Amino acid sequence: MPWRHGRVKRLRLRRAGAMTFAILLAGSLPAPAQAQADASSCRDVTIPVQLAGLLPQIVHGRLCEPPGGARTVQVLVPGATYDSVYWDAAPDPETHSFRLAMNKAGYATLALDRLGTGASSKPPSALLTAFTEAGVVHQVIQAVRHGDVGSRFDKVILGGHSLGSAIAMLEAGTYHDVDGVLITGLAHHINPPGALIVLGSFIPVALDPVLSRLGLDPTYLTTQPGSRYAAFHAPGPEVPEMTAYDEATKDVVAPGELLDAAALGTVLPYSWRITVPVLVVLGGGDGGLCGPLATDCTSSAGLLQSEAPYYSAAARLRTYVLPGFGHSINYAPNAPDYHQAVTHWAGTMGLAG
């Protein structure tokens, strides 16, 4: 569908160029011998919403369905300085595309650009918090349930990464309108030394040589050029094409989103309000969350013990640790193991696609 705003057009061109660059970098790698063709049907959707009940906005998403459709859709919310691209990484999609893995497992996916990112509306950053974003995601879920995106689904799984997981917690705990919640890259114990590495990577968007050209509110934040591996991939292997792709497709975050996400999504047990099945997934080397005095990421059982006090019995909490990688687990070389864990969890919880 054509997008009318010049700023959105520039963003599409930037993203297309970034993807091309990353794909070219990845071109020297051998293609997986058993890779299957992507038979999914994908299209862009725009959903009208109101920010804080007052300001009309547009949320952009990418809806992908397997052949023959699906009964369950996963609505996916990306983390800070990411947008919908995070869920559908172009280099080696058989390994890194969560979207493709879920479509092949029989689930539809709707990967969203949070307000302020991607092709969604760009309000002043002061208006954005994790809580207001949760209200926007609630409106998206209602649109999905009403068939406003063009397809109807029996069940909705709300999935998030990092900040997106805090938004998912707040949405599910407030509105109780989803059938399952996938939390990745978020837990209730912070590892301060690692968290400082992430926080230290943030700069005002006006200082970024690429994103500064988009004319965004200068109070948005992004990450310093060259900081993505240390902040989001380490201690996983540094794969140049994936690091370059992550840098080339990075986006922004509003400071207010980070503040109340930390307060309401982690420090306070808002997750106790969730009354549907929950799966929590972390990278075993997530420096901002994992550590002897923080979250136990040594095993899935250890993570379950760490997180269980913050969820009710109704959540039927399950956990999974992806060993050897940091925060942004879709970029891990062993990401298919976590994709399989997600589909297994959904199936055992009666949320099959």
NUDRENVO-6095 format. One record per atom (N, C-alpha, C): x, y, z; residue in three letters. Coordinates in steps of 0.1 Angstrom, whole numbers, padded with zeros to 4 digits, always signed. Example, Ala and Ser with C-alpha at 12.3 -4.5 7.8 and 13.67 -1.06 7.14 Angstrom:
residues 2
+0132-0057+0078ALA +0123-0045+0078ALA +0132-0033+0078ALA +0128-0022+0071SER +0137-0011+0071SER +0129+0000+0079SER 
***
This chain:
residues 353
+0009-0012+0000MET +0000+0000+0000MET +0009+0012+0000MET +0006+0022-0008PRO +0014+0034-0008PRO +0014+0042+0004PRO +0025+0048+0009TRP +0025+0057+0020TRP +0027+0071+0015TRP +0020+0080+0021ARG +0019+0093+0015ARG +0029+0103+0021ARG +0034+0100+0032HIS +0042+0110+0039HIS +0057+0109+0035HIS +0063+0120+0031GLY +0076+0120+0027GLY +0086+0114+0036GLY +0084+0116+0049ARG +0093+0111+0060ARG +0092+0096+0059ARG +0080+0090+0058VAL +0079+0076+0057VAL +0086+0070+0045VAL +0085+0078+0034LYS +0092+0073+0021LYS +0107+0073+0023LYS +0112+0083+0030ARG +0127+0083+0032ARG +0131+0072+0041ARG +0122+0068+0051LEU +0126+0057+0060LEU +0125+0044+0052LEU +0116+0042+0043ARG +0115+0030+0035ARG +0128+0029+0027ARG +0132+0040+0021LEU +0144+0039+0012LEU +0156+0036+0021LEU +0157+0042+0033ARG +0169+0039+0041ARG +0169+0024+0045ARG +0157+0019+0049ARG +0156+0005+0053ARG +0159-0004+0041ARG +0154-0001+0029ALA +0157-0010+0018ALA +0172-0010+0015ALA +0178+0002+0016GLY +0193+0002+0013GLY +0200-0005+0024GLY +0196-0004+0036ALA +0202-0011+0047ALA +0201-0026+0045ALA +0189-0031+0042MET +0188-0045+0040MET +0196-0050+0028MET +0197-0042+0017THR +0205-0046+0006THR +0219-0048+0010THR +0224-0038+0018PHE +0238-0038+0022PHE +0241-0050+0031PHE +0232-0053+0040ALA +0234-0065+0049ALA +0233-0078+0041ALA +0224-0078+0031ILE +0223-0091+0024ILE +0235-0093+0015ILE +0241-0082+0010LEU +0253-0083+0002LEU +0264-0088+0010LEU +0265-0083+0023LEU +0275-0088+0032LEU +0274-0103+0035LEU +0261-0107+0036ALA +0259-0121+0039ALA +0260-0130+0027ALA +0261-0124+0015GLY +0261-0132+0003GLY +0273-0142+0002GLY +0284-0139+0009SER +0295-0148+0008SER +0294-0161+0016SER +0283-0161+0024LEU +0281-0173+0032LEU +0273-0184+0024LEU +0276-0197+0026PRO +0269-0207+0019PRO +0254-0207+0023PRO +0245-0209+0013ALA +0231-0210+0017ALA +0228-0223+0024ALA +0219-0223+0033PRO +0215-0236+0040PRO +0210-0246+0030PRO +0216-0258+0031ALA +0212-0268+0021ALA +0198-0272+0021ALA +0192-0272+0033GLN +0178-0277+0034GLN +0168-0265+0036GLN +0172-0253+0032ALA +0163-0242+0033ALA +0150-0244+0025ALA +0139-0241+0031GLN +0126-0242+0024GLN +0121-0229+0019GLN +0114-0229+0008ALA +0109-0217+0003ALA +0099-0210+0012ALA +0099-0197+0013ASP +0090-0190+0021ASP +0076-0188+0014ASP +0067-0196+0018ALA +0054-0196+0011ALA +0044-0187+0018ALA +0048-0179+0028SER +0039-0170+0035SER +0034-0159+0026SER +0022-0154+0030SER +0016-0142+0023SER +0018-0131+0033SER +0025-0120+0029CYS +0028-0109+0037CYS +0023-0096+0031CYS +0018-0087+0040ARG +0014-0074+0035ARG +0015-0064+0046ARG +0016-0051+0042ASP +0017-0040+0052ASP +0003-0036+0056ASP +0001-0033+0068VAL -0012-0029+0073VAL -0010-0016+0081VAL -0020-0007+0081THR -0019+0005+0089THR -0032+0005+0098THR -0030+0008+0110ILE -0042+0007+0120ILE -0043+0020+0127ILE -0054+0027+0125PRO -0056+0040+0132PRO -0058+0038+0147PRO -0051+0046+0155VAL -0052+0045+0169VAL -0053+0059+0175VAL -0055+0060+0188GLN -0054+0073+0195GLN -0044+0072+0206GLN -0035+0081+0206LEU -0025+0082+0217LEU -0030+0089+0229LEU -0030+0082+0241ALA -0036+0088+0253ALA -0050+0092+0251ALA -0057+0085+0242GLY -0072+0088+0240GLY -0075+0101+0233GLY -0065+0108+0228LEU -0067+0121+0223LEU -0061+0123+0209LEU -0049+0119+0207LEU -0042+0123+0195LEU -0042+0112+0184LEU -0049+0114+0173PRO -0049+0104+0162PRO -0035+0100+0157PRO -0032+0087+0156GLN -0020+0082+0151GLN -0022+0070+0142GLN -0011+0066+0136ILE -0012+0054+0127ILE -0001+0044+0132ILE -0005+0032+0134VAL +0005+0021+0137VAL +0006+0013+0124VAL +0019+0011+0120HIS +0022+0003+0109HIS +0026-0011+0114HIS +0022-0021+0106GLY +0026-0035+0109GLY +0027-0043+0097GLY +0034-0054+0098ARG +0036-0063+0087ARG +0029-0076+0091ARG +0018-0079+0084LEU +0010-0091+0086LEU +0014-0102+0077LEU +0018-0114+0082CYS +0023-0125+0074CYS +0015-0137+0078CYS +0009-0145+0069GLU +0001-0157+0072GLU +0007-0168+0064GLU +0006-0180+0070PRO +0011-0192+0063PRO +0000-0196+0052PRO +0004-0205+0043PRO -0005-0209+0033PRO -0018-0215+0039PRO -0029-0211+0035GLY -0042-0216+0041GLY -0046-0209+0053GLY -0039-0198+0057GLY -0043-0190+0069GLY -0039-0197+0082GLY -0044-0191+0093ALA -0040-0195+0106ALA -0051-0192+0116ALA -0052-0200+0127ARG -0062-0197+0137ARG -0057-0188+0147ARG -0043-0187+0149THR -0037-0179+0159THR -0027-0169+0153THR -0028-0157+0158VAL -0019-0147+0153VAL -0010-0142+0165VAL +0003-0140+0162GLN +0012-0135+0172GLN +0014-0120+0168GLN +0010-0111+0178VAL +0013-0097+0176VAL +0026-0094+0183VAL +0036-0088+0176LEU +0049-0088+0180LEU +0054-0073+0182LEU +0059-0070+0194VAL +0063-0056+0197VAL +0078-0056+0199VAL +0086-0048+0191PRO +0100-0048+0192PRO +0105-0040+0204PRO +0118-0041+0207GLY +0124-0034+0218GLY +0130-0020+0215GLY +0136-0014+0224ALA +0142+0000+0223ALA +0152+0000+0212ALA +0151+0010+0203THR +0160+0012+0191THR +0158+0001+0181THR +0147-0007+0182TYR +0144-0016+0171TYR +0130-0013+0166TYR +0127-0018+0154ASP +0113-0017+0149ASP +0109-0031+0144ASP +0099-0032+0136SER +0094-0045+0131SER +0104-0054+0124SER +0114-0047+0119VAL +0125-0055+0112VAL +0131-0065+0121VAL +0132-0063+0134TYR +0138-0072+0143TYR +0132-0086+0142TYR +0119-0087+0139TRP +0113-0100+0139TRP +0114-0107+0126TRP +0121-0101+0116ASP +0122-0107+0103ASP +0135-0103+0096ASP +0146-0107+0103ALA +0159-0103+0098ALA +0162-0109+0085ALA +0167-0101+0076ALA +0169-0105+0062ALA +0181-0114+0060ALA +0193-0112+0066PRO +0204-0121+0064PRO +0201-0135+0070PRO +0202-0145+0062ASP +0199-0159+0067ASP +0186-0160+0074ASP +0175-0157+0067PRO +0162-0158+0074PRO +0159-0171+0080PRO +0164-0182+0074GLU +0161-0195+0079GLU +0166-0197+0094GLU +0176-0189+0097THR +0181-0189+0111THR +0176-0178+0119THR +0175-0166+0114HIS +0172-0154+0122HIS +0158-0148+0121HIS +0150-0153+0112SER +0137-0147+0111SER +0127-0154+0120SER +0123-0148+0131PHE +0113-0153+0140PHE +0100-0154+0132PHE +0097-0144+0124ARG +0084-0143+0116ARG +0083-0156+0107ARG +0094-0159+0100LEU +0094-0170+0091LEU +0092-0183+0099LEU +0099-0185+0110ALA +0098-0197+0118ALA +0083-0199+0123ALA +0077-0188+0127MET +0063-0189+0132MET +0054-0192+0121MET +0055-0186+0109ASN +0047-0189+0098ASN +0048-0203+0094ASN +0060-0208+0094LYS +0062-0222+0090LYS +0056-0232+0100LYS +0055-0227+0112ALA +0048-0236+0123ALA +0033-0234+0123ALA +0028-0226+0114GLY +0013-0225+0113GLY +0007-0213+0119GLY +0015-0203+0124TYR +0010-0191+0131TYR +0011-0179+0121TYR +0001-0171+0122ALA +0002-0157+0115ALA +0010-0148+0125ALA +0016-0138+0119THR +0024-0129+0127THR +0020-0115+0122THR +0020-0106+0132LEU +0018-0091+0129LEU +0029-0084+0137LEU +0040-0081+0130ALA +0051-0074+0136ALA +0048-0059+0135ALA +0049-0052+0146LEU +0045-0038+0147LEU +0057-0029+0148LEU +0056-0017+0142ASP +0065-0006+0145ASP +0058+0002+0157ASP +0065+0003+0168ARG +0060+0011+0179ARG +0058+0025+0174ARG +0049+0033+0180LEU +0048+0047+0177LEU +0062+0053+0179LEU +0066+0062+0170GLY +0079+0068+0170GLY +0089+0061+0161GLY +0086+0049+0156THR +0096+0041+0149THR +0090+0036+0136THR +0099+0031+0127GLY +0095+0025+0115GLY +0086+0034+0106GLY +0075+0029+0102ALA +0065+0036+0094ALA +0053+0040+0102ALA +0054+0039+0115SER +0043+0044+0123SER +0044+0059+0125SER +0034+0065+0131SER +0034+0079+0134SER +0046+0083+0143SER +0050+0096+0142LYS +0061+0101+0150LYS +0057+0112+0159LYS +0050+0109+0170PRO +0046+0120+0179PRO +0058+0126+0186PRO +0057+0137+0193PRO +0067+0142+0202PRO +0071+0131+0212PRO +0083+0129+0214SER +0087+0118+0223SER +0082+0119+0237SER +0080+0131+0242ALA +0075+0133+0255ALA +0061+0127+0257ALA +0054+0124+0247LEU +0041+0117+0248LEU +0041+0102+0249LEU +0053+0097+0247LEU +0054+0082+0247LEU +0060+0077+0260LEU +0053+0067+0265THR +0058+0059+0277THR +0054+0045+0274THR +0060+0036+0281ALA +0056+0022+0280ALA +0041+0020+0282ALA +0035+0028+0291PHE +0021+0026+0294PHE +0012+0032+0282PHE +0016+0043+0277THR +0008+0048+0265THR +0010+0039+0253THR +0022+0033+0252GLU +0024+0024+0241GLU +0015+0011+0243GLU +0014+0007+0255ALA +0005-0004+0258ALA -0009-0002+0255ALA -0014+0011+0257GLY -0027+0015+0253GLY -0029+0014+0238GLY -0019+0018+0231VAL -0019+0017+0216VAL -0019+0003+0211VAL -0011-0006+0217VAL -0011-0020+0214VAL -0025-0026+0216VAL -0031-0022+0227HIS -0044-0027+0230HIS -0054-0024+0219HIS -0053-0012+0213GLN -0062-0008+0202GLN -0059-0016+0190GLN -0046-0020+0188VAL -0042-0028+0177VAL -0048-0042+0178VAL -0047-0047+0191ILE -0053-0061+0193ILE -0068-0061+0191ILE -0075-0050+0195GLN -0089-0049+0193GLN -0092-0049+0178GLN -0084-0042+0170ALA -0086-0041+0156ALA -0084-0055+0150ALA -0074-0063+0155VAL -0071-0076+0150VAL -0083-0085+0153VAL -0088-0084+0165ARG -0099-0093+0169ARG -0112-0090+0161ARG -0114-0077+0157HIS -0125-0073+0149HIS -0124-0076+0134HIS -0112-0081+0130GLY -0110-0084+0116GLY -0107-0072+0108GLY -0102-0061+0114ASP -0099-0049+0107ASP -0086-0049+0099ASP -0078-0060+0101VAL -0066-0061+0093VAL -0068-0070+0081VAL -0081-0074+0080GLY -0084-0082+0068GLY -0085-0097+0070GLY -0081-0102+0081SER -0082-0116+0085SER -0088-0117+0099SER -0094-0128+0102ARG -0099-0130+0116ARG -0092-0142+0122ARG -0089-0141+0135PHE -0082-0152+0142PHE -0089-0155+0154PHE -0088-0168+0158ASP -0095-0173+0170ASP -0087-0168+0183ASP -0074-0168+0182LYS -0065-0165+0194LYS -0054-0155+0190LYS -0050-0148+0201VAL -0039-0138+0199VAL -0029-0141+0210VAL -0016-0142+0205ILE -0005-0143+0214ILE +0002-0129+0213ILE +0005-0123+0224LEU +0012-0110+0224LEU +0026-0113+0228LEU +0035-0109+0218GLY +0050-0112+0221GLY +0057-0099+0221GLY +0068-0099+0229GLY +0076-0087+0230GLY +0091-0090+0231GLY +0099-0080+0228HIS +0113-0081+0230HIS +0118-0069+0239HIS +0124-0071+0250SER +0130-0061+0258SER +0119-0050+0262SER +0121-0038+0258LEU +0110-0028+0260LEU +0097-0033+0255LEU +0096-0039+0244GLY +0084-0045+0238GLY +0078-0055+0248GLY +0086-0062+0255SER +0081-0071+0265SER +0075-0064+0277SER +0081-0053+0281ALA +0074-0045+0292ALA +0061-0040+0287ALA +0060-0035+0275ILE +0047-0031+0269ILE +0037-0042+0269ILE +0042-0054+0265ALA +0033-0066+0265ALA +0028-0069+0279ALA +0037-0069+0289MET +0033-0071+0303MET +0022-0061+0307MET +0024-0048+0304LEU +0014-0038+0308LEU +0001-0040+0300LEU +0002-0043+0288GLU -0011-0045+0280GLU -0018-0057+0285GLU -0012-0068+0286ALA -0019-0080+0291ALA -0024-0079+0305ALA -0016-0073+0314GLY -0020-0071+0328GLY -0031-0061+0330GLY -0033-0052+0320THR -0043-0041+0321THR -0056-0045+0314THR -0055-0050+0302TYR -0067-0052+0294TYR -0072-0066+0293TYR -0064-0076+0296HIS -0068-0090+0296HIS -0075-0094+0283HIS -0069-0091+0272ASP -0076-0093+0259ASP -0067-0102+0250ASP -0057-0109+0255VAL -0049-0119+0247VAL -0050-0132+0254VAL -0045-0142+0246ASP -0046-0156+0250ASP -0033-0162+0255ASP -0022-0155+0253GLY -0009-0159+0257GLY +0001-0148+0256GLY +0012-0148+0264VAL +0022-0137+0263VAL +0036-0143+0262VAL +0043-0139+0252LEU +0057-0142+0251LEU +0066-0131+0255LEU +0074-0133+0265ILE +0083-0123+0270ILE +0098-0127+0266ILE +0105-0119+0258THR +0119-0121+0255THR +0127-0109+0259THR +0139-0112+0264GLY +0148-0101+0267GLY +0144-0092+0278GLY +0136-0098+0288LEU +0132-0090+0300LEU +0130-0099+0311LEU +0135-0095+0323ALA +0133-0102+0336ALA +0132-0092+0347ALA +0129-0096+0359HIS +0127-0087+0370HIS +0139-0084+0378HIS +0150-0089+0375HIS +0163-0086+0381HIS +0173-0080+0371HIS +0178-0069+0374ILE +0188-0062+0365ILE +0202-0064+0370ILE +0211-0066+0361ASN +0225-0067+0364ASN +0232-0054+0361ASN +0234-0045+0371PRO +0238-0032+0369PRO +0250-0030+0360PRO +0261-0037+0361PRO +0273-0035+0352PRO +0269-0037+0338PRO +0261-0047+0335GLY +0258-0049+0321GLY +0247-0039+0316GLY +0238-0035+0325ALA +0228-0025+0321ALA +0235-0012+0318ALA +0246-0009+0325LEU +0252+0004+0322LEU +0259+0004+0308LEU +0263-0008+0303ILE +0268-0008+0290ILE +0258-0005+0279ILE +0246-0010+0282VAL +0235-0007+0273VAL +0231+0008+0274VAL +0229+0013+0286LEU +0225+0027+0288LEU +0236+0036+0282LEU +0248+0032+0284GLY +0259+0041+0279GLY +0260+0042+0264GLY +0253+0033+0257SER +0253+0033+0242SER +0243+0043+0237SER +0234+0048+0245PHE +0224+0057+0240PHE +0229+0071+0237PHE +0225+0077+0226ILE +0228+0091+0223ILE +0215+0098+0217ILE +0214+0111+0218PRO +0203+0118+0211PRO +0203+0115+0196PRO +0191+0113+0191VAL +0191+0109+0177VAL +0197+0120+0168VAL +0197+0133+0172ALA +0203+0143+0165ALA +0218+0142+0163ALA +0225+0133+0171LEU +0239+0131+0170LEU +0242+0119+0161LEU +0232+0112+0156ASP +0235+0100+0147ASP +0236+0105+0133ASP +0247+0100+0126PRO +0249+0106+0112PRO +0238+0102+0102PRO +0231+0091+0105VAL +0221+0087+0096VAL +0207+0091+0100VAL +0203+0087+0112LEU +0189+0090+0117LEU +0187+0105+0119LEU +0197+0112+0121SER +0195+0127+0123SER +0189+0133+0110SER +0190+0127+0099ARG +0185+0132+0087ARG +0170+0131+0085ARG +0164+0123+0094LEU +0149+0120+0093LEU +0140+0131+0099LEU +0146+0141+0105GLY +0138+0152+0110GLY +0130+0148+0122GLY +0134+0139+0130LEU +0127+0134+0142LEU +0128+0145+0153LEU +0119+0144+0163ASP +0120+0151+0175ASP +0134+0148+0181ASP +0143+0158+0184PRO +0156+0155+0188PRO +0158+0149+0202PRO +0147+0148+0209THR +0148+0142+0222THR +0146+0126+0221THR +0143+0121+0210TYR +0144+0106+0208TYR +0158+0102+0210TYR +0160+0089+0213LEU +0174+0084+0215LEU +0176+0072+0205LEU +0189+0070+0202THR +0193+0058+0195THR +0206+0054+0201THR +0213+0045+0194THR +0226+0040+0199THR +0238+0046+0191THR +0249+0047+0198GLN +0261+0052+0191GLN +0265+0043+0180GLN +0269+0048+0169PRO +0274+0039+0158PRO +0285+0030+0163PRO +0284+0017+0160GLY +0294+0008+0164GLY +0292+0001+0177GLY +0281+0004+0184SER +0279-0001+0198SER +0269-0013+0198SER +0264-0017+0187ARG +0253-0027+0187ARG +0258-0041+0193ARG +0270-0045+0188TYR +0275-0058+0193TYR +0277-0059+0208TYR +0284-0049+0213ALA +0286-0049+0228ALA +0273-0048+0236ALA +0264-0040+0231ALA +0252-0037+0238ALA +0242-0049+0237ALA +0241-0055+0225PHE +0230-0064+0223PHE +0233-0078+0218PHE +0246-0081+0214HIS +0249-0094+0209HIS +0259-0101+0218HIS +0269-0094+0224ALA +0279-0101+0232ALA +0272-0108+0244ALA +0278-0120+0248PRO +0290-0126+0244PRO +0289-0135+0232PRO +0279-0134+0224GLY +0278-0143+0213GLY +0289-0140+0203GLY +0290-0149+0193PRO +0300-0147+0182PRO +0297-0134+0175PRO +0308-0126+0172GLU +0306-0114+0164GLU +0306-0117+0149GLU +0294-0118+0143VAL +0292-0121+0129VAL +0291-0108+0122VAL +0300-0104+0113PRO +0300-0090+0108PRO +0288-0087+0100PRO +0282-0096+0093GLU +0270-0092+0085GLU +0258-0090+0094GLU +0257-0097+0105MET +0246-0095+0115MET +0248-0082+0122MET +0260-0079+0126THR +0263-0067+0133THR +0260-0055+0124THR +0264-0056+0112ALA +0262-0045+0102ALA +0247-0043+0100ALA +0240-0054+0099TYR +0225-0054+0096TYR +0218-0047+0108TYR +0222-0051+0120ASP +0216-0045+0132ASP +0219-0030+0132ASP +0231-0026+0129GLU +0234-0011+0129GLU +0226-0004+0118GLU +0225-0010+0106ALA +0219-0004+0095ALA +0204-0002+0097ALA +0198-0011+0105THR +0183-0011+0106THR +0179-0006+0120THR +0188+0000+0128LYS +0184+0005+0141LYS +0174+0016+0140LYS +0167+0018+0151ASP +0157+0029+0151ASP +0158+0037+0164ASP +0148+0042+0170VAL +0148+0051+0181VAL +0140+0046+0192VAL +0141+0053+0204VAL +0132+0051+0215VAL +0130+0064+0222VAL +0119+0066+0229ALA +0116+0078+0237ALA +0121+0076+0251ALA +0127+0085+0257PRO +0132+0084+0271PRO +0122+0079+0280PRO +0109+0084+0279GLY +0099+0080+0288GLY +0095+0066+0287GLY +0097+0059+0275GLU +0094+0045+0274GLU +0103+0037+0283GLU +0116+0041+0283LEU +0126+0034+0291LEU +0123+0035+0306LEU +0119+0047+0311LEU +0117+0050+0325LEU +0106+0042+0331LEU +0094+0043+0325ASP +0083+0035+0331ASP +0083+0021+0328ASP +0090+0017+0317ALA +0092+0002+0315ALA +0100-0004+0326ALA +0110+0003+0331ALA +0118-0002+0342ALA +0110-0002+0355ALA +0102+0008+0357ALA +0094+0009+0369ALA +0083-0001+0370ALA +0075-0001+0359LEU +0063-0009+0359LEU +0064-0023+0353LEU +0074-0025+0344GLY +0076-0038+0338GLY +0086-0047+0345GLY +0095-0041+0354THR +0105-0049+0360THR +0105-0047+0375THR +0107-0035+0380VAL +0109-0033+0394VAL +0096-0037+0402VAL +0084-0032+0397LEU +0071-0036+0403LEU +0066-0048+0396LEU +0060-0057+0404PRO +0055-0070+0398PRO +0042-0069+0391PRO +0042-0059+0381TYR +0029-0058+0373TYR +0026-0071+0366TYR +0036-0079+0363SER +0033-0092+0357SER +0024-0101+0365SER +0022-0098+0378TRP +0013-0106+0386TRP -0002-0105+0380TRP -0004-0094+0373ARG -0018-0092+0368ARG -0021-0100+0355ARG -0011-0107+0350ILE -0013-0115+0338ILE -0020-0128+0341ILE -0031-0131+0334THR -0039-0143+0338THR -0039-0153+0327THR -0030-0152+0317VAL -0029-0162+0306VAL -0015-0168+0306VAL -0013-0179+0298PRO +0000-0185+0298PRO +0011-0176+0294PRO +0023-0177+0300VAL +0034-0168+0298VAL +0046-0177+0295VAL +0054-0174+0285LEU +0067-0179+0283LEU +0078-0168+0284LEU +0088-0170+0292VAL +0099-0160+0293VAL +0111-0166+0287VAL +0118-0159+0277VAL +0130-0164+0271VAL +0141-0154+0272VAL +0153-0158+0276LEU +0164-0149+0277LEU +0176-0156+0271LEU +0185-0147+0266GLY +0198-0152+0262GLY +0206-0155+0274GLY +0214-0166+0274GLY +0221-0170+0286GLY +0232-0160+0289GLY +0236-0152+0280GLY +0247-0142+0282GLY +0242-0128+0282GLY +0229-0126+0285ASP +0223-0112+0285ASP +0229-0104+0297ASP +0239-0096+0293GLY +0246-0089+0304GLY +0238-0079+0312GLY +0227-0074+0307GLY +0219-0065+0314GLY +0210-0071+0324GLY +0208-0084+0323LEU +0198-0091+0331LEU +0204-0103+0339LEU +0214-0109+0334CYS +0219-0122+0339CYS +0232-0119+0348CYS +0232-0127+0359GLY +0244-0126+0368GLY +0241-0132+0381GLY +0251-0135+0389PRO +0250-0141+0402PRO +0240-0134+0412PRO +0240-0121+0411LEU +0231-0113+0420LEU +0219-0108+0413LEU +0217-0112+0400ALA +0206-0108+0392ALA +0198-0120+0388ALA +0195-0121+0375THR +0186-0132+0370THR +0195-0144+0368THR +0190-0156+0372ASP +0197-0168+0369ASP +0195-0173+0355ASP +0205-0171+0346CYS +0203-0175+0332CYS +0212-0187+0329CYS +0216-0195+0339THR +0224-0207+0337THR +0217-0218+0331THR +0203-0218+0333SER +0195-0229+0327SER +0181-0224+0327SER +0172-0231+0320SER +0158-0228+0319SER +0152-0229+0333SER +0156-0240+0340ALA +0151-0242+0354ALA +0155-0231+0363ALA +0168-0226+0362GLY +0172-0215+0370GLY +0164-0202+0367GLY +0161-0200+0354LEU +0153-0188+0351LEU +0139-0189+0356LEU +0134-0201+0356LEU +0120-0203+0362LEU +0120-0200+0377LEU +0130-0204+0384GLN +0131-0201+0398GLN +0132-0186+0401GLN +0140-0179+0392SER +0142-0165+0394SER +0129-0157+0391SER +0121-0161+0381GLU +0110-0154+0376GLU +0096-0158+0383GLU +0096-0170+0388ALA +0083-0175+0393ALA +0076-0166+0403ALA +0084-0160+0412PRO +0077-0151+0422PRO +0069-0139+0417PRO +0072-0136+0404TYR +0066-0124+0398TYR +0054-0127+0389TYR +0049-0140+0389TYR +0038-0144+0381TYR +0028-0152+0390TYR +0015-0150+0386SER +0005-0158+0393SER +0004-0172+0388SER -0003-0181+0395ALA -0005-0194+0390ALA -0012-0195+0377ALA -0020-0185+0375ALA -0028-0185+0362ALA -0019-0183+0350ALA -0007-0178+0352ALA +0002-0176+0341ALA +0009-0189+0336ALA +0008-0199+0345ARG +0014-0212+0341ARG +0028-0210+0335ARG +0036-0203+0342LEU +0049-0198+0337LEU +0058-0209+0332LEU +0063-0207+0320ARG +0074-0215+0314ARG +0085-0206+0311ARG +0097-0212+0310THR +0109-0204+0307THR +0119-0212+0298THR +0127-0204+0291TYR +0137-0210+0282TYR +0149-0201+0281TYR +0161-0207+0283VAL +0173-0199+0281VAL +0180-0204+0269VAL +0184-0194+0260LEU +0191-0197+0248LEU +0206-0195+0251LEU +0214-0205+0252PRO +0228-0204+0257PRO +0237-0196+0247PRO +0246-0189+0253GLY +0258-0184+0245GLY +0255-0171+0238GLY +0244-0164+0240PHE +0242-0152+0233PHE +0236-0141+0243PHE +0237-0129+0238GLY +0233-0118+0246GLY +0218-0114+0245GLY +0215-0101+0244HIS +0202-0096+0245HIS +0193-0099+0234HIS +0197-0096+0222SER +0188-0096+0210SER +0189-0110+0203SER +0182-0119+0209ILE +0183-0134+0206ILE +0179-0138+0192ILE +0171-0129+0185ASN +0168-0133+0171ASN +0181-0133+0162ASN +0191-0126+0167TYR +0203-0126+0159TYR +0214-0136+0163TYR +0210-0145+0172ALA +0219-0156+0176ALA +0220-0167+0166ALA +0231-0173+0164PRO +0233-0184+0154PRO +0224-0196+0158PRO +0221-0198+0171ASN +0212-0209+0175ASN +0198-0204+0178ASN +0194-0193+0171ALA +0180-0188+0173ALA +0169-0198+0170ALA +0171-0207+0160PRO +0161-0217+0158PRO +0157-0226+0170PRO +0166-0227+0179ASP +0163-0235+0191ASP +0153-0228+0200ASP +0154-0215+0201TYR +0144-0207+0208TYR +0131-0206+0200TYR +0131-0205+0187HIS +0119-0205+0179HIS +0111-0218+0181HIS +0119-0229+0182GLN +0112-0242+0184GLN +0106-0242+0198GLN +0113-0237+0208ALA +0108-0236+0222ALA +0095-0228+0222ALA +0094-0218+0215VAL +0081-0210+0214VAL +0070-0218+0209VAL +0072-0224+0197THR +0061-0232+0191THR +0057-0244+0200THR +0067-0250+0207HIS +0064-0261+0216HIS +0055-0256+0228HIS +0059-0244+0233TRP +0051-0238+0244TRP +0037-0235+0240TRP +0036-0229+0228ALA +0022-0225+0224ALA +0014-0237+0221ALA +0020-0248+0216GLY +0012-0260+0214GLY +0007-0266+0227GLY +0016-0267+0236THR +0012-0273+0249THR +0002-0265+0257THR +0002-0252+0254MET -0008-0243+0261MET -0021-0241+0254MET -0023-0249+0243GLY -0036-0248+0236GLY -0037-0236+0227GLY -0025-0231+0223LEU -0025-0219+0214LEU -0019-0222+0200LEU -0021-0234+0196ALA -0015-0238+0183ALA -0021-0230+0172ALA -0013-0228+0161GLY -0016-0220+0150GLY -0028-0225+0142GLY 
***
